[in-house]
């Protein structure tokens, strides 16, 4: 069987959207596990992009092309890992915090939550405390999940928690946070209920928080 994962990674790195779609489709057709396609093909490619971006070897437009290529692959895999026809395990509102436009990790978290049976309301990127508040009032979720990828925007998580306290809603909803710069210490510091380092742990954490 050809090794699709390595080729998918390489084409994510070079931002070849059509090729990533084609290879992902072929990998699915050849019977590869959809979660493996994500974890061994799509994500490793994006990790290389991250390292090169950090080292100044790649620039924003190239990173965006890689991100779009990765998302195109994800769109093909997503329907295969979502569990259908099971009762909802609970509602979760997720979003990337104010000032932050990174959404790949957050969307991956949403996907894993859906595949674990949760109903996910995705409020998108650049979501300020009011946006989370509005969504809580509208959907009454058991958990809200905030994602941040920048050290400058992670502080916005605290603002949302403070607003929930002001509105008397803090005891009614659990708060889960995550993203590359986030740690358990930071979660404790701002009074979140939990931190998840990756998408798989986020689904486990939600189950724990709602138990
Ligand atoms: Co940005 N960027 N970026 N970027 N970008 C980072 C985050 C950075 C670390 C790169 C670097 O310098 N090494 C750096 C942040 C430095 C810092 O603050 N410490 C950075 C910077 C500086 C910037 C800009 C400021 C660059 C500029 O314009 N000069 C700018 C900011 C824009 C803004 O948000 N206002 C910017 C822009 C962009 C793009 C638009 C080009 C693009 C985003 C495209 C998109 O998301 N649609 C982009 C990308 C792609 C990255 C890197 C390369 C990759 C991020 C990613 O998608 N990773 C990133 C470098 C890196 O992370 N190595 C970088 C793959 C994804 C699957 O992982 O998001 O970590 P991740 O999610 C994981 C976990 O963190 C966790 O689960 C996920 C899956 O396992 N997780 C959660 C995430 N959210 C969670 C929530 C949870 C639980 C778990 O519960 C709710």
py3Dmol code that shows the C-alpha trace and the ligand (Angstrom):
import py3Dmol

protein = """\
ATOM      1  CA  UNK A   1       0.000   0.000   0.000  1.00  0.00           C
ATOM      2  CA  UNK A   2       1.477   3.434  -0.889  1.00  0.00           C
ATOM      3  CA  UNK A   3       2.409   5.654   2.048  1.00  0.00           C
ATOM      4  CA  UNK A   4      -0.146   8.413   1.634  1.00  0.00           C
ATOM      5  CA  UNK A   5       0.666  10.036   4.987  1.00  0.00           C
ATOM      6  CA  UNK A   6       4.154  11.207   4.037  1.00  0.00           C
ATOM      7  CA  UNK A   7       2.887  12.578   0.720  1.00  0.00           C
ATOM      8  CA  UNK A   8      -0.065  14.316   2.364  1.00  0.00           C
ATOM      9  CA  UNK A   9       2.361  15.941   4.857  1.00  0.00           C
ATOM     10  CA  UNK A  10       4.662  17.135   2.077  1.00  0.00           C
ATOM     11  CA  UNK A  11       1.776  18.660   0.144  1.00  0.00           C
ATOM     12  CA  UNK A  12       0.386  20.394   3.243  1.00  0.00           C
ATOM     13  CA  UNK A  13       3.860  21.896   3.720  1.00  0.00           C
ATOM     14  CA  UNK A  14       3.954  23.167   0.129  1.00  0.00           C
ATOM     15  CA  UNK A  15       0.310  24.306   0.270  1.00  0.00           C
ATOM     16  CA  UNK A  16      -0.880  22.151  -2.650  1.00  0.00           C
ATOM     17  CA  UNK A  17      -4.603  22.161  -1.856  1.00  0.00           C
ATOM     18  CA  UNK A  18      -5.772  20.096  -4.844  1.00  0.00           C
ATOM     19  CA  UNK A  19      -3.068  17.490  -4.303  1.00  0.00           C
ATOM     20  CA  UNK A  20      -3.874  17.215  -0.581  1.00  0.00           C
ATOM     21  CA  UNK A  21      -7.539  16.662  -1.483  1.00  0.00           C
ATOM     22  CA  UNK A  22      -6.632  14.062  -4.076  1.00  0.00           C
ATOM     23  CA  UNK A  23      -4.259  12.170  -1.760  1.00  0.00           C
ATOM     24  CA  UNK A  24      -6.654  12.318   1.178  1.00  0.00           C
ATOM     25  CA  UNK A  25      -9.396  10.934  -1.048  1.00  0.00           C
ATOM     26  CA  UNK A  26      -7.085   8.163  -2.237  1.00  0.00           C
ATOM     27  CA  UNK A  27      -6.047   7.348   1.337  1.00  0.00           C
ATOM     28  CA  UNK A  28      -9.717   7.114   2.343  1.00  0.00           C
ATOM     29  CA  UNK A  29     -10.481   4.991  -0.722  1.00  0.00           C
ATOM     30  CA  UNK A  30      -7.618   2.634   0.167  1.00  0.00           C
ATOM     31  CA  UNK A  31      -9.206   2.043   3.565  1.00  0.00           C
ATOM     32  CA  UNK A  32      -6.877   4.095   5.775  1.00  0.00           C
ATOM     33  CA  UNK A  33      -8.197   5.056   9.196  1.00  0.00           C
ATOM     34  CA  UNK A  34      -9.553   8.657   9.036  1.00  0.00           C
ATOM     35  CA  UNK A  35      -8.093   9.587  12.438  1.00  0.00           C
ATOM     36  CA  UNK A  36      -4.699   8.270  11.295  1.00  0.00           C
ATOM     37  CA  UNK A  37      -4.935  10.395   8.138  1.00  0.00           C
ATOM     38  CA  UNK A  38      -5.281  13.439  10.406  1.00  0.00           C
ATOM     39  CA  UNK A  39      -2.682  12.443  13.000  1.00  0.00           C
ATOM     40  CA  UNK A  40      -0.054  10.983  10.672  1.00  0.00           C
ATOM     41  CA  UNK A  41      -0.613  13.009   7.495  1.00  0.00           C
ATOM     42  CA  UNK A  42      -2.304  16.372   7.952  1.00  0.00           C
ATOM     43  CA  UNK A  43      -1.068  17.432  11.415  1.00  0.00           C
ATOM     44  CA  UNK A  44       2.631  16.475  10.961  1.00  0.00           C
ATOM     45  CA  UNK A  45       2.664  18.617   7.788  1.00  0.00           C
ATOM     46  CA  UNK A  46       1.293  21.576   9.715  1.00  0.00           C
ATOM     47  CA  UNK A  47       3.843  20.997  12.496  1.00  0.00           C
ATOM     48  CA  UNK A  48       6.681  21.383   9.994  1.00  0.00           C
ATOM     49  CA  UNK A  49       5.013  24.566   8.741  1.00  0.00           C
ATOM     50  CA  UNK A  50       4.919  25.851  12.332  1.00  0.00           C
ATOM     51  CA  UNK A  51       8.615  25.169  12.850  1.00  0.00           C
ATOM     52  CA  UNK A  52       9.578  26.823   9.559  1.00  0.00           C
ATOM     53  CA  UNK A  53       7.345  29.827  10.254  1.00  0.00           C
ATOM     54  CA  UNK A  54       9.026  30.237  13.627  1.00  0.00           C
ATOM     55  CA  UNK A  55      12.472  30.003  12.057  1.00  0.00           C
ATOM     56  CA  UNK A  56      11.575  32.678   9.488  1.00  0.00           C
ATOM     57  CA  UNK A  57      11.772  30.171   6.622  1.00  0.00           C
ATOM     58  CA  UNK A  58       8.088  30.533   5.726  1.00  0.00           C
ATOM     59  CA  UNK A  59       5.896  33.629   5.627  1.00  0.00           C
ATOM     60  CA  UNK A  60       2.224  34.326   6.350  1.00  0.00           C
ATOM     61  CA  UNK A  61       0.889  33.823   2.766  1.00  0.00           C
ATOM     62  CA  UNK A  62       2.611  30.440   2.529  1.00  0.00           C
ATOM     63  CA  UNK A  63       1.378  29.438   5.977  1.00  0.00           C
ATOM     64  CA  UNK A  64      -2.146  30.382   4.902  1.00  0.00           C
ATOM     65  CA  UNK A  65      -1.863  28.192   1.811  1.00  0.00           C
ATOM     66  CA  UNK A  66      -0.754  25.302   4.009  1.00  0.00           C
ATOM     67  CA  UNK A  67      -3.626  25.955   6.411  1.00  0.00           C
ATOM     68  CA  UNK A  68      -6.123  25.941   3.525  1.00  0.00           C
ATOM     69  CA  UNK A  69      -4.650  22.722   2.146  1.00  0.00           C
ATOM     70  CA  UNK A  70      -4.899  21.122   5.581  1.00  0.00           C
ATOM     71  CA  UNK A  71      -8.515  22.266   6.010  1.00  0.00           C
ATOM     72  CA  UNK A  72      -9.408  20.857   2.572  1.00  0.00           C
ATOM     73  CA  UNK A  73      -8.096  17.464   3.698  1.00  0.00           C
ATOM     74  CA  UNK A  74      -9.947  17.757   7.004  1.00  0.00           C
ATOM     75  CA  UNK A  75     -13.217  18.511   5.200  1.00  0.00           C
ATOM     76  CA  UNK A  76     -12.975  15.161   3.431  1.00  0.00           C
ATOM     77  CA  UNK A  77     -12.116  13.189   6.549  1.00  0.00           C
ATOM     78  CA  UNK A  78     -14.551  14.903   8.907  1.00  0.00           C
ATOM     79  CA  UNK A  79     -17.801  13.226   7.795  1.00  0.00           C
ATOM     80  CA  UNK A  80     -16.177   9.830   8.281  1.00  0.00           C
ATOM     81  CA  UNK A  81     -15.366  10.264  11.931  1.00  0.00           C
ATOM     82  CA  UNK A  82     -18.537  11.949  13.067  1.00  0.00           C
ATOM     83  CA  UNK A  83     -20.790   9.562  14.926  1.00  0.00           C
ATOM     84  CA  UNK A  84     -24.350   9.752  13.694  1.00  0.00           C
ATOM     85  CA  UNK A  85     -27.677   8.832  15.237  1.00  0.00           C
ATOM     86  CA  UNK A  86     -26.569   8.778  18.852  1.00  0.00           C
ATOM     87  CA  UNK A  87     -28.129  10.956  21.549  1.00  0.00           C
ATOM     88  CA  UNK A  88     -26.121  14.121  22.289  1.00  0.00           C
ATOM     89  CA  UNK A  89     -23.587  13.775  25.113  1.00  0.00           C
ATOM     90  CA  UNK A  90     -24.179  17.469  25.891  1.00  0.00           C
ATOM     91  CA  UNK A  91     -23.732  20.902  24.343  1.00  0.00           C
ATOM     92  CA  UNK A  92     -20.379  22.635  24.002  1.00  0.00           C
ATOM     93  CA  UNK A  93     -19.822  26.171  22.736  1.00  0.00           C
ATOM     94  CA  UNK A  94     -16.351  26.596  21.262  1.00  0.00           C
ATOM     95  CA  UNK A  95     -14.522  29.602  19.867  1.00  0.00           C
ATOM     96  CA  UNK A  96     -11.159  31.263  19.385  1.00  0.00           C
ATOM     97  CA  UNK A  97     -10.783  34.262  21.674  1.00  0.00           C
ATOM     98  CA  UNK A  98     -10.829  37.965  20.836  1.00  0.00           C
ATOM     99  CA  UNK A  99      -7.997  39.174  18.645  1.00  0.00           C
ATOM    100  CA  UNK A 100      -7.051  35.651  17.573  1.00  0.00           C
ATOM    101  CA  UNK A 101      -7.727  34.273  14.087  1.00  0.00           C
ATOM    102  CA  UNK A 102      -6.191  30.793  14.453  1.00  0.00           C
ATOM    103  CA  UNK A 103      -8.909  28.233  13.943  1.00  0.00           C
ATOM    104  CA  UNK A 104      -7.359  24.963  12.782  1.00  0.00           C
ATOM    105  CA  UNK A 105      -6.831  23.574  16.301  1.00  0.00           C
ATOM    106  CA  UNK A 106     -10.195  24.837  17.511  1.00  0.00           C
ATOM    107  CA  UNK A 107     -11.966  23.218  14.554  1.00  0.00           C
ATOM    108  CA  UNK A 108     -10.131  19.981  15.208  1.00  0.00           C
ATOM    109  CA  UNK A 109     -11.316  20.108  18.819  1.00  0.00           C
ATOM    110  CA  UNK A 110     -14.877  20.686  17.545  1.00  0.00           C
ATOM    111  CA  UNK A 111     -14.582  17.719  15.249  1.00  0.00           C
ATOM    112  CA  UNK A 112     -13.334  15.410  18.006  1.00  0.00           C
ATOM    113  CA  UNK A 113     -16.103  16.595  20.325  1.00  0.00           C
ATOM    114  CA  UNK A 114     -18.719  15.904  17.663  1.00  0.00           C
ATOM    115  CA  UNK A 115     -17.260  12.488  17.040  1.00  0.00           C
ATOM    116  CA  UNK A 116     -17.521  11.824  20.792  1.00  0.00           C
ATOM    117  CA  UNK A 117     -21.241  12.627  20.583  1.00  0.00           C
ATOM    118  CA  UNK A 118     -21.332  16.248  21.764  1.00  0.00           C
ATOM    119  CA  UNK A 119     -23.433  18.912  20.046  1.00  0.00           C
ATOM    120  CA  UNK A 120     -20.975  21.653  19.131  1.00  0.00           C
ATOM    121  CA  UNK A 121     -21.819  25.303  18.619  1.00  0.00           C
ATOM    122  CA  UNK A 122     -18.825  26.958  16.984  1.00  0.00           C
ATOM    123  CA  UNK A 123     -18.799  30.736  17.484  1.00  0.00           C
ATOM    124  CA  UNK A 124     -15.786  31.139  15.193  1.00  0.00           C
ATOM    125  CA  UNK A 125     -12.684  33.270  15.655  1.00  0.00           C
ATOM    126  CA  UNK A 126     -12.064  36.656  17.286  1.00  0.00           C
ATOM    127  CA  UNK A 127     -14.833  35.865  19.766  1.00  0.00           C
ATOM    128  CA  UNK A 128     -14.992  38.373  22.618  1.00  0.00           C
ATOM    129  CA  UNK A 129     -16.534  37.701  26.044  1.00  0.00           C
ATOM    130  CA  UNK A 130     -19.899  39.094  24.866  1.00  0.00           C
ATOM    131  CA  UNK A 131     -20.010  36.631  22.001  1.00  0.00           C
ATOM    132  CA  UNK A 132     -19.488  33.692  24.377  1.00  0.00           C
ATOM    133  CA  UNK A 133     -22.069  35.165  26.771  1.00  0.00           C
ATOM    134  CA  UNK A 134     -24.630  35.571  24.005  1.00  0.00           C
ATOM    135  CA  UNK A 135     -24.081  32.002  22.859  1.00  0.00           C
ATOM    136  CA  UNK A 136     -24.394  30.665  26.423  1.00  0.00           C
ATOM    137  CA  UNK A 137     -27.713  32.486  26.851  1.00  0.00           C
ATOM    138  CA  UNK A 138     -28.961  31.205  23.517  1.00  0.00           C
ATOM    139  CA  UNK A 139     -27.807  27.568  23.697  1.00  0.00           C
ATOM    140  CA  UNK A 140     -27.307  26.862  27.423  1.00  0.00           C
ATOM    141  CA  UNK A 141     -24.282  24.586  26.947  1.00  0.00           C
ATOM    142  CA  UNK A 142     -22.752  22.484  29.715  1.00  0.00           C
ATOM    143  CA  UNK A 143     -19.254  23.571  28.670  1.00  0.00           C
ATOM    144  CA  UNK A 144     -17.643  26.470  26.854  1.00  0.00           C
ATOM    145  CA  UNK A 145     -14.278  25.873  25.215  1.00  0.00           C
ATOM    146  CA  UNK A 146     -11.933  28.752  24.470  1.00  0.00           C
ATOM    147  CA  UNK A 147      -8.927  28.412  22.199  1.00  0.00           C
ATOM    148  CA  UNK A 148      -5.958  30.815  21.943  1.00  0.00           C
ATOM    149  CA  UNK A 149      -2.739  30.480  19.955  1.00  0.00           C
ATOM    150  CA  UNK A 150      -1.095  33.777  20.843  1.00  0.00           C
ATOM    151  CA  UNK A 151       0.475  34.732  24.143  1.00  0.00           C
ATOM    152  CA  UNK A 152      -1.153  38.139  23.684  1.00  0.00           C
ATOM    153  CA  UNK A 153      -4.705  36.809  23.214  1.00  0.00           C
ATOM    154  CA  UNK A 154      -4.708  34.071  25.866  1.00  0.00           C
ATOM    155  CA  UNK A 155      -5.368  36.807  28.431  1.00  0.00           C
ATOM    156  CA  UNK A 156      -8.801  37.339  26.851  1.00  0.00           C
ATOM    157  CA  UNK A 157      -9.884  34.010  28.346  1.00  0.00           C
ATOM    158  CA  UNK A 158      -9.872  35.579  31.788  1.00  0.00           C
ATOM    159  CA  UNK A 159     -12.133  38.406  30.551  1.00  0.00           C
ATOM    160  CA  UNK A 160     -14.773  35.883  29.501  1.00  0.00           C
ATOM    161  CA  UNK A 161     -14.616  34.141  32.870  1.00  0.00           C
ATOM    162  CA  UNK A 162     -14.943  37.494  34.658  1.00  0.00           C
ATOM    163  CA  UNK A 163     -17.977  38.420  32.537  1.00  0.00           C
ATOM    164  CA  UNK A 164     -19.629  35.083  33.375  1.00  0.00           C
ATOM    165  CA  UNK A 165     -19.107  35.854  37.071  1.00  0.00           C
ATOM    166  CA  UNK A 166     -20.605  39.335  36.664  1.00  0.00           C
ATOM    167  CA  UNK A 167     -23.624  37.864  34.896  1.00  0.00           C
ATOM    168  CA  UNK A 168     -24.127  35.203  37.613  1.00  0.00           C
ATOM    169  CA  UNK A 169     -23.525  32.406  35.087  1.00  0.00           C
ATOM    170  CA  UNK A 170     -20.160  31.078  36.228  1.00  0.00           C
ATOM    171  CA  UNK A 171     -21.702  28.220  38.226  1.00  0.00           C
ATOM    172  CA  UNK A 172     -23.955  27.215  35.357  1.00  0.00           C
ATOM    173  CA  UNK A 173     -21.285  26.396  32.789  1.00  0.00           C
ATOM    174  CA  UNK A 174     -17.893  24.685  32.877  1.00  0.00           C
ATOM    175  CA  UNK A 175     -14.957  26.405  31.207  1.00  0.00           C
ATOM    176  CA  UNK A 176     -12.376  24.429  29.220  1.00  0.00           C
ATOM    177  CA  UNK A 177      -9.367  26.103  27.635  1.00  0.00           C
ATOM    178  CA  UNK A 178      -6.624  25.075  25.232  1.00  0.00           C
ATOM    179  CA  UNK A 179      -4.168  26.127  22.561  1.00  0.00           C
ATOM    180  CA  UNK A 180      -0.402  26.014  22.119  1.00  0.00           C
ATOM    181  CA  UNK A 181       0.563  28.636  24.772  1.00  0.00           C
ATOM    182  CA  UNK A 182      -1.954  27.374  27.380  1.00  0.00           C
ATOM    183  CA  UNK A 183      -1.001  25.288  30.407  1.00  0.00           C
ATOM    184  CA  UNK A 184      -2.693  23.786  33.432  1.00  0.00           C
ATOM    185  CA  UNK A 185      -1.043  26.484  35.574  1.00  0.00           C
ATOM    186  CA  UNK A 186      -2.609  29.188  33.434  1.00  0.00           C
ATOM    187  CA  UNK A 187      -6.012  27.458  33.658  1.00  0.00           C
ATOM    188  CA  UNK A 188      -5.707  27.394  37.461  1.00  0.00           C
ATOM    189  CA  UNK A 189      -4.583  31.020  37.529  1.00  0.00           C
ATOM    190  CA  UNK A 190      -7.616  32.336  35.622  1.00  0.00           C
ATOM    191  CA  UNK A 191     -10.112  29.984  37.292  1.00  0.00           C
ATOM    192  CA  UNK A 192     -10.975  27.743  34.324  1.00  0.00           C
ATOM    193  CA  UNK A 193     -12.344  24.282  35.099  1.00  0.00           C
ATOM    194  CA  UNK A 194      -9.901  22.460  32.872  1.00  0.00           C
ATOM    195  CA  UNK A 195      -7.141  22.535  30.268  1.00  0.00           C
ATOM    196  CA  UNK A 196      -6.731  20.091  27.396  1.00  0.00           C
ATOM    197  CA  UNK A 197      -3.418  19.887  25.516  1.00  0.00           C
ATOM    198  CA  UNK A 198      -4.919  18.373  22.355  1.00  0.00           C
ATOM    199  CA  UNK A 199      -8.195  17.617  20.592  1.00  0.00           C
ATOM    200  CA  UNK A 200      -8.492  14.049  21.860  1.00  0.00           C
ATOM    201  CA  UNK A 201      -7.970  15.126  25.475  1.00  0.00           C
ATOM    202  CA  UNK A 202     -10.548  17.895  24.982  1.00  0.00           C
ATOM    203  CA  UNK A 203     -13.252  15.299  24.331  1.00  0.00           C
ATOM    204  CA  UNK A 204     -12.167  13.312  27.400  1.00  0.00           C
ATOM    205  CA  UNK A 205     -12.104  16.457  29.521  1.00  0.00           C
ATOM    206  CA  UNK A 206     -15.630  17.433  28.421  1.00  0.00           C
ATOM    207  CA  UNK A 207     -16.915  14.012  29.433  1.00  0.00           C
ATOM    208  CA  UNK A 208     -15.254  14.442  32.830  1.00  0.00           C
ATOM    209  CA  UNK A 209     -16.576  17.980  33.314  1.00  0.00           C
ATOM    210  CA  UNK A 210     -20.127  16.912  32.513  1.00  0.00           C
ATOM    211  CA  UNK A 211     -20.075  13.664  34.526  1.00  0.00           C
TER     212      UNK A 211
END
"""
ligand_1 = """\
91
LIG
Co 0.141 32.133 13.526
N 1.312 32.108 15.082
N 0.147 34.091 13.525
N -0.866 31.982 11.864
N 0.568 30.299 13.501
C 1.603 30.799 15.682
C 0.580 30.445 16.745
C 3.077 31.036 16.265
C 3.403 30.121 17.466
C 4.105 30.888 15.137
C 5.525 31.150 15.611
O 5.953 32.257 15.680
N 6.221 30.113 15.947
C 3.020 32.568 16.637
C 2.531 32.875 18.056
C 3.644 33.350 18.952
C 3.120 33.588 20.324
O 2.223 34.335 20.574
N 3.721 32.874 21.258
C 2.063 33.087 15.569
C 1.998 34.445 15.160
C 3.003 35.375 15.782
C 1.033 34.910 14.235
C 0.833 36.340 13.731
C 0.915 37.438 14.804
C 1.862 36.542 12.587
C 1.900 37.912 11.972
O 0.940 38.353 11.409
N 3.041 38.524 12.168
C -0.583 36.281 13.109
C -1.681 36.606 14.140
C -3.043 36.660 13.506
C -4.142 36.693 14.570
O -4.559 35.663 15.039
N -4.560 37.879 14.960
C -0.642 34.839 12.723
C -1.358 34.378 11.612
C -1.424 33.065 11.215
C -2.104 32.604 9.928
C -3.390 33.371 9.617
C -1.123 32.770 8.803
C -2.295 31.059 10.206
C -3.665 30.704 10.855
C -4.617 30.095 9.846
C -5.830 29.522 10.528
O -5.829 29.084 11.671
N -6.905 29.514 9.786
C -1.227 30.817 11.277
C -0.745 29.524 11.613
C -1.244 28.384 10.765
C 0.173 29.320 12.678
C 0.949 28.027 13.049
C 2.052 27.878 12.029
C 0.166 26.740 13.127
C -1.060 26.759 14.050
C -1.874 25.523 13.790
O -2.887 25.566 13.109
N -1.383 24.372 14.293
C 1.480 28.392 14.499
C 2.790 27.722 14.854
C 2.594 26.492 15.717
O 1.602 26.327 16.395
N 3.569 25.667 15.710
C 1.351 29.860 14.535
C -2.018 23.070 14.052
C -3.123 22.856 15.099
C -3.738 21.473 14.871
O -2.537 22.904 16.379
O -3.649 25.119 16.957
O -1.934 24.094 18.532
P -3.021 23.916 17.546
O -4.209 23.111 18.252
C -3.986 21.920 18.972
C -3.784 22.153 20.477
O -3.206 23.397 20.795
C -5.141 21.943 21.073
O -5.718 20.961 20.232
C -5.304 21.152 18.883
C -5.205 19.812 18.190
O -4.561 18.847 18.927
N -6.088 23.035 21.176
C -7.079 22.973 22.095
C -6.259 24.145 20.451
N -7.321 24.832 20.870
C -7.850 24.126 21.872
C -8.970 24.372 22.656
C -9.291 23.437 23.639
C -8.502 22.326 23.853
C -7.392 22.051 23.082
O -10.342 23.570 24.441
C -11.265 24.599 24.165
"""
view = py3Dmol.view(width=600, height=400)
view.addModel(protein, "pdb")
view.setStyle({"model": 0}, {"cartoon": {"style": "trace"}})
view.addModel(ligand_1, "xyz")
view.setStyle({"model": 1}, {"stick": {}})
view.zoomTo()
view.show()
